[in-house]
Each structure stands twice: as structure tokens, then as C-alpha cells.
Amino acid sequence: MVRRFLHNAIKMIVEFQVEENDPPETRKTLDRLVAAGHDREEAVQIIAGAITEEVWGVLRGQKDFDRAHFRALLENLH
């Protein structure tokens, strides 16, 4: 139950970032992944993985949110 809640929350973050165009790289990545043949839901899931990786580092206390690192994660998604 908690896992599903977190999964949905991360997907909502992706959708919010796309809607607000903040950061703009999220929308660009979504468009790029869809153009590469992923359906939209799959592309959102892929981006959610990058968000999860960045958030996990913050939650473990290893670092502050690093926008440049997040952009690099997005750029490397296929």
C-alpha cells in the first residue's frame, strides 16, 4: 500500500513538472522518450525513476537536491 502510494506520488511529481515546465528538461525528456517510441505512461515511469534516484539521495541525507545532477539523469534516459 505504501509502495503504491509512493509510486503514484512520484508520477504526480513528473506530471506537475511537465505541467509547470519546471524544470523544462522534464518536459523535453518526456517528449524525447515518446518520440523514441515509448508510450506516454512508460515515459512518465522512466522519468519517475530519475526523480526517485535524486530524492532518495536527499532523503538519505547524502546531499541536497542537485538540479544539475537531475538534468544529467534526465539526459541519460532512453
N, CA, C and O of each residue as an XYZ file, in Angstrom:
312
protein
N       0.823     -1.185      0.000
C       0.000      0.000      0.000
C       0.874      1.259      0.000
O       0.646      2.180     -0.784
N       1.866      1.288      0.877
C       2.764      2.443      0.933
C       3.545      2.559     -0.365
O       3.745      3.655     -0.889
N       3.980      1.425     -0.872
C       4.751      1.433     -2.116
C       3.923      2.017     -3.268
O       4.431      2.813     -4.057
N       2.666      1.624     -3.362
C       1.791      2.142     -4.414
C       1.567      3.643     -4.234
O       1.557      4.400     -5.204
N       1.390      4.062     -2.986
C       1.215      5.487     -2.704
C       2.437      6.271     -3.164
O       2.296      7.303     -3.820
N       3.629      5.799     -2.833
C       4.852      6.490     -3.234
C       5.000      6.499     -4.750
O       5.390      7.507     -5.338
N       4.689      5.382     -5.369
C       4.756      5.291     -6.826
C       3.852      6.348     -7.462
O       4.274      7.065     -8.369
N       2.627      6.441     -6.992
C       1.694      7.429     -7.523
C       2.144      8.852     -7.227
O       1.973      9.744     -8.058
N       2.716      9.068     -6.051
C       3.194     10.405     -5.690
C       4.324     10.846     -6.621
O       4.359     11.999     -7.052
N       5.236      9.945     -6.927
C       6.346     10.283     -7.827
C       5.815     10.568     -9.231
O       6.283     11.497     -9.889
N       4.846      9.781     -9.696
C       4.248     10.049    -11.004
C       3.569     11.415    -11.018
O       3.609     12.117    -12.029
N       2.950     11.792     -9.911
C       2.326     13.112     -9.818
C       3.377     14.215     -9.896
O       3.125     15.272    -10.475
N       4.539     13.978     -9.323
C       5.631     14.949     -9.413
C       6.042     15.134    -10.867
O       6.241     16.261    -11.320
N       6.169     14.037    -11.594
C       6.519     14.127    -13.017
C       5.474     14.963    -13.740
O       5.817     15.887    -14.478
N       4.204     14.645    -13.534
C       3.132     15.371    -14.217
C       3.134     16.849    -13.841
O       2.893     17.706    -14.692
N       3.400     17.149    -12.584
C       3.460     18.544    -12.141
C       4.624     19.266    -12.817
O       4.475     20.396    -13.283
N       5.778     18.609    -12.866
C       6.936     19.225    -13.517
C       6.650     19.495    -14.995
O       7.044     20.535    -15.524
N       5.974     18.572    -15.653
C       5.633     18.752    -17.067
C       4.654     19.914    -17.217
O       4.834     20.783    -18.070
N       3.627     19.918    -16.388
C       2.600     20.962    -16.463
C       3.188     22.352    -16.201
O       2.856     23.314    -16.893
N       4.055     22.447    -15.204
C       4.643     23.735    -14.837
C       5.868     24.086    -15.678
O       6.374     25.207    -15.628
N       6.330     23.110    -16.445
C       7.556     23.267    -17.234
C       8.728     23.678    -16.341
O       9.529     24.547    -16.686
N       8.797     23.027    -15.191
C       9.845     23.321    -14.208
C      10.295     22.033    -13.547
O       9.551     21.472    -12.743
N      11.446     21.562    -13.847
C      12.387     22.116    -14.807
C      11.958     21.772    -16.236
O      11.307     20.752    -16.461
N      12.317     22.605    -17.180
C      11.913     22.356    -18.560
C      12.476     21.056    -19.128
O      11.936     20.510    -20.090
N      13.546     20.568    -18.540
C      14.153     19.321    -19.020
C      13.216     18.124    -18.842
O      13.307     17.147    -19.586
N      12.319     18.198    -17.861
C      11.387     17.085    -17.667
C      10.457     16.962    -18.871
O      10.261     15.866    -19.397
N       9.890     18.073    -19.304
C       9.012     18.050    -20.485
C       9.803     17.625    -21.728
O       9.323     16.821    -22.527
N      10.999     18.160    -21.885
C      11.822     17.809    -23.040
C      12.125     16.312    -23.039
O      12.099     15.665    -24.086
N      12.409     15.777    -21.872
C      12.709     14.355    -21.767
C      11.471     13.522    -22.089
O      11.568     12.516    -22.792
N      10.315     13.931    -21.583
C       9.077     13.220    -21.896
C       8.834     13.215    -23.399
O       8.536     12.171    -23.981
N       8.960     14.372    -24.022
C       8.761     14.458    -25.471
C       9.762     13.581    -26.220
O       9.407     12.904    -27.184
N      11.009     13.600    -25.768
C      12.061     12.806    -26.426
C      11.784     11.310    -26.300
O      11.935     10.560    -27.265
N      11.376     10.880    -25.102
C      11.102      9.457    -24.892
C       9.902      8.991    -25.711
O       9.917      7.896    -26.272
N       8.866      9.821    -25.780
C       7.693      9.465    -26.586
C       8.073      9.412    -28.067
O       7.643      8.512    -28.788
N       8.869     10.365    -28.514
C       9.314     10.374    -29.915
C      10.171      9.152    -30.232
O      10.223      8.702    -31.377
N      10.845      8.615    -29.205
C      11.689      7.443    -29.402
C      10.886      6.143    -29.397
O      11.443      5.065    -29.604
N       9.567      6.248    -29.159
C       8.736      5.059    -29.246
C       8.099      4.589    -27.954
O       7.306      3.647    -27.971
N       8.423      5.219    -26.834
C       7.773      4.856    -25.571
C       6.379      5.459    -25.552
O       6.172      6.570    -26.040
N       5.414      4.723    -24.983
C       4.121      5.378    -24.802
C       4.254      6.345    -23.626
O       5.201      6.257    -22.844
N       3.313      7.254    -23.510
C       3.440      8.338    -22.530
C       3.578      7.794    -21.100
O       4.414      8.270    -20.332
N       2.759      6.801    -20.751
C       2.806      6.233    -19.399
C       4.177      5.623    -19.108
O       4.723      5.794    -18.018
N       4.715      4.926    -20.074
C       6.039      4.330    -19.907
C       7.098      5.423    -19.750
O       8.002      5.297    -18.923
N       6.990      6.489    -20.535
C       7.944      7.594    -20.435
C       7.866      8.256    -19.067
O       8.894      8.601    -18.484
N       6.657      8.435    -18.552
C       6.499      9.012    -17.204
C       7.163      8.101    -16.175
O       7.824      8.584    -15.256
N       6.992      6.799    -16.324
C       7.609      5.830    -15.393
C       9.131      5.940    -15.430
O       9.789      5.892    -14.390
N       9.680      6.088    -16.621
C      11.130      6.192    -16.766
C      11.633      7.458    -16.066
O      12.625      7.417    -15.337
N      10.956      8.564    -16.287
C      11.341      9.824    -15.642
C      11.171      9.720    -14.124
O      11.980     10.256    -13.367
N      10.125      9.033    -13.691
C       9.903      8.838    -12.259
C      11.090      8.132    -11.610
O      11.418      8.395    -10.453
N      11.724      7.247    -12.348
C      12.917      6.576    -11.816
C      14.045      7.559    -11.540
O      14.749      7.432    -10.538
N      14.221      8.535    -12.418
C      15.262      9.551    -12.210
C      14.927     10.422    -11.012
O      15.808     10.768    -10.224
N      13.662     10.776    -10.872
C      13.248     11.581     -9.716
C      13.469     10.794     -8.436
O      13.960     11.333     -7.444
N      13.106      9.520     -8.461
C      13.288      8.676     -7.278
C      14.755      8.607     -6.879
O      15.082      8.693     -5.695
N      15.630      8.452     -7.851
C      17.062      8.394     -7.554
C      17.540      9.681     -6.886
O      18.277      9.636     -5.901
N      17.127     10.806     -7.411
C      17.547     12.087     -6.845
C      16.964     12.299     -5.450
O      17.672     12.724     -4.537
N      15.678     12.004     -5.285
C      15.024     12.178     -3.984
C      15.621     11.233     -2.951
O      15.804     11.616     -1.795
N      15.923     10.019     -3.348
C      16.475      9.039     -2.418
C      17.797      9.538     -1.815
O      18.041      9.379     -0.619
N      18.627     10.132     -2.640
C      19.883     10.686     -2.129
C      19.646     11.789     -1.118
O      20.359     11.886     -0.120
N      18.655     12.614     -1.371
C      18.310     13.698     -0.438
C      17.794     13.106      0.864
O      18.204     13.531      1.945
N      16.897     12.127      0.772
C      16.301     11.538      1.976
C      17.323     10.807      2.836
O      17.211     10.788      4.062
N      18.304     10.213      2.201
C      19.350      9.523      2.967
C      20.312     10.514      3.593
O      21.196     10.129      4.358
N      20.145     11.791      3.272
C      20.981     12.816      3.870
C      22.343     12.935      3.237
O      23.239     13.566      3.797
N      22.509     12.331      2.067
C      23.813     12.355      1.428
C      24.071     13.647      0.684
O      25.222     13.994      0.420
N      23.003     14.370      0.339
C      23.198     15.570     -0.462
C      21.929     16.392     -0.475
O      20.859     15.912     -0.101
N      22.054     17.620     -0.905
C      20.896     18.451     -1.193
C      20.460     18.148     -2.617
O      21.210     17.554     -3.393
N      19.236     18.562     -2.959
C      18.778     18.385     -4.327
C      19.764     19.073     -5.253
O      20.117     20.235     -5.051
N      20.198     18.359     -6.255
C      21.199     18.862     -7.198
C      20.553     18.926     -8.578
O      20.433     17.916     -9.272
N      20.142     20.129     -8.959
C      19.438     20.309    -10.225
C      20.295     19.870    -11.411
O      19.780     19.261    -12.349
N      21.576     20.166    -11.381
C      22.464     19.773    -12.485
C      22.540     18.241    -12.585
O      22.519     17.688    -13.684
N      22.625     17.576    -11.459
C      22.657     16.110    -11.455
C      21.343     15.548    -11.991
O      21.342     14.589    -12.763
N      20.224     16.148    -11.578
C      18.924     15.708    -12.059
C      18.827     15.881    -13.573
O      18.329     14.995    -14.267
N      19.293     17.003    -14.082
C      19.293     17.226    -15.534
C      20.122     16.155    -16.235
O      19.721     15.638    -17.278
N      21.273     15.824    -15.665
C      22.129     14.791    -16.260
C      21.424     13.440    -16.261
O      21.522     12.689    -17.232
N      20.714     13.125    -15.176
C      19.949     11.869    -15.130
C      18.926     11.837    -16.261
O      18.777     10.827    -16.948
N      18.225     12.951    -16.447
C      17.202     13.020    -17.494
C      17.835     12.860    -18.868
O      17.296     12.151    -19.717
N      18.966     13.506    -19.096
C      19.612     13.433    -20.397
C      20.046     12.026    -20.759
O      20.129     11.680    -21.937
N      20.323     11.209    -19.747
C      20.799      9.846    -19.979
C      19.687      8.809    -20.095
O      19.968      7.625    -20.283
N      18.440      9.230    -19.989
C      17.328      8.281    -20.092
C      17.080      7.918    -21.553
O      17.163      8.760    -22.447
N      16.776      6.645    -21.766
C      16.488      6.167    -23.133
C      15.231      5.338    -23.121
O      14.810      4.840    -24.165
